[in-house]
Amino acid sequence: RLNPQFIIERFAGEVPPRFLAGPGWGNIRNDQINVAIEKELEKRDSWQGKYL
């Protein structure tokens, strides 16, 4: 169970194109976003919770 003081934010989601309310990000999928974030964290020698 998470501490109630924590804030969880979703940074990516997928929806069928007909339900989009605004312009897309160039058809980048969730898995591609995750890979890009993981590569950047590795490049910086960082990870979630590093300073906790």
Secondary structure, 3 states (H helix, E strand, C coil): CCCCCCCCCCCCCCCCHHHCCCCCCCCCCHHHHHHHHHHHHHHCCCCCCCCC
